[in-house]
Amino acid sequence: MNLFIKSLAVLSAVLLLAACETAPTSTSGKGGTGGNATGAPVAKGSQEDLTQNVGDRVFFDYNSSELSSDAQQTLERQSAWLKLYPSVNITVEGHCDERGTREYNLALGERRASTTKKYLVGLGIASSRISTISYGKERPAVIGSDESAWSQNRRAVSVITNQ
């Protein structure tokens, strides 16, 4: 009988945990469920909405400011999102990995931000809604001195400036 009670207790605990499971939310920046980490709805037209449901960043190859097909797809989603929210303005931040001189990376970051802006303008977003800035290697997203860190730091990030 004691074994039966223990088995029943374990089964009850498993069922209780299974009942508490919630659906995961996306944090990939490529689409999501419309909720944030706390489960609260994301405000439409907000930075969090852009980040979670559209994607706020594009990535670049080493020493390049050319947009990959993945980057172009992200920018096409950003363009559609910006058309939904015509009062939103953004700054495109250009970033680099830690390799290279400060001056070189500032110039490369500016090229990345400018390329990103030009693509969005080409998709119909008014140039006056987009500003650019380069941070070069000064604001890494990931700390590290290997390709996995570097690849995440070679980026352009769209940041809403008028919220």
Salt bridges, closest charged atoms under 4 A:
ASP56 OD1 - ARG57 NE 2.99
GLU93 OE1 - HIS95 NE2 3.14
ASP97 OD2 - ARG99 NH2 2.71
ASP97 OD2 - ARG154 NH1 3.42
GLU138 OE2 - ARG102 NE 3.74
GLU147 OE2 - ARG154 NH2 2.83
